Amino acid sequence: MLPMNAKTVPIEKLEELLDDPLYIAEVKFDGYRCIYDNGTMYSRLGNVFDVPEILMEFNERKAILDGELYIPGGNSSDVTTALGKDGDKSKLRYVVFDILEFGIDPMRLNKVSWGCRRATLEKFWEQMSPFDRVELSEVHQDKRGLLRYAEKNSLEGIMLKNINANYYPSKRPTGVWWKVKKHDTADVVCTGFEEGKGKYKGLIGSIVFGNGKCSGMTDEMRKEISSNR
């Protein structure tokens, strides 16, 4: 089962979501999305991860979990290094934030709301923990407070999740999960563009400025800028 993906929250919608009681918040970890599936761990693209230290802790427990491989104080590049041939996998941790199957005769939990799945995840945790390298994500009602904490502590951002929404494997549905990343601002002089590749062929790939380039645009922004260079 491939994981559900989140959409980046439009800046004009952020305040509304922060006020909406139907959404909770979790820390967004800067690592690799990872599914634990009954003794195997794989990426959002289906590539198997070689993480024996973490798998040893699960001891082939019957469940399908959604989470993130990360290194405390590190980022996704550090995870890439740790997963490499000579990498130090002992630094890796796995934070679990959702559950899709649990038990020998499992119910397909993606057919129920986040609230039901979270209750099942906590039940799993009570029965299966303690772990050393595996942890349970913390759920926060104070969304603004968590966002301030993420910004102050240089975390990647937060996730906003609809408590009544189901789980849609391999999809990126609207209104279910939103990712809110920390934004830094700077005044720069744009000096040109780089052409896009793959699905962005014929469009602008990235904007070049004095000492770097960036490509963090929505598809709508990319099309608008490409048609009005």
Stockholm file with secondary structure:
# STOCKHOLM 1.0

chainA/1-229         MLPMNAKTVPIEKLEELLDDPLYIAEVKFDGYRCIYDNGTMYSRLGNVFDVPEILMEFNERKAILDGELYIPGGNSSDVTTALGKDGDKSKLRYVVFDILEFGIDPMRLNKVSWGCRRATLEKFWEQMSPFDRVELSEVHQDKRGLLRYAEKNSLEGIMLKNINANYYPSKRPTGVWWKVKKHDTADVVCTGFEEGKGKYKGLIGSIVFGNGKCSGMTDEMRKEISSNR
#=GR chainA/1-229 SS CCCCCCEECCGGGHHHHHHCTTEEEEEECSSEEEEEETTEEECTTSCBCCCHHHHHHHTTCSEEEEEEEECTTCCHHHHHHHHSTTCCGGGCEEEEEEEEEESSSCCCGGGSCHHHHHHHHHHHHHHHCCCSSEEECCCBSCHHHHHHHHHHTTCCEEEEEETTCCCCTTCCCTTTEEEEECCCCCCCCEEEEEECCGGGTTSEEEEEETTEEECCCCHHHHHHHHTTC
#=GC SS_cons         CCCCCCEECCGGGHHHHHHCTTEEEEEECSSEEEEEETTEEECTTSCBCCCHHHHHHHTTCSEEEEEEEECTTCCHHHHHHHHSTTCCGGGCEEEEEEEEEESSSCCCGGGSCHHHHHHHHHHHHHHHCCCSSEEECCCBSCHHHHHHHHHHTTCCEEEEEETTCCCCTTCCCTTTEEEEECCCCCCCCEEEEEECCGGGTTSEEEEEETTEEECCCCHHHHHHHHTTC
//
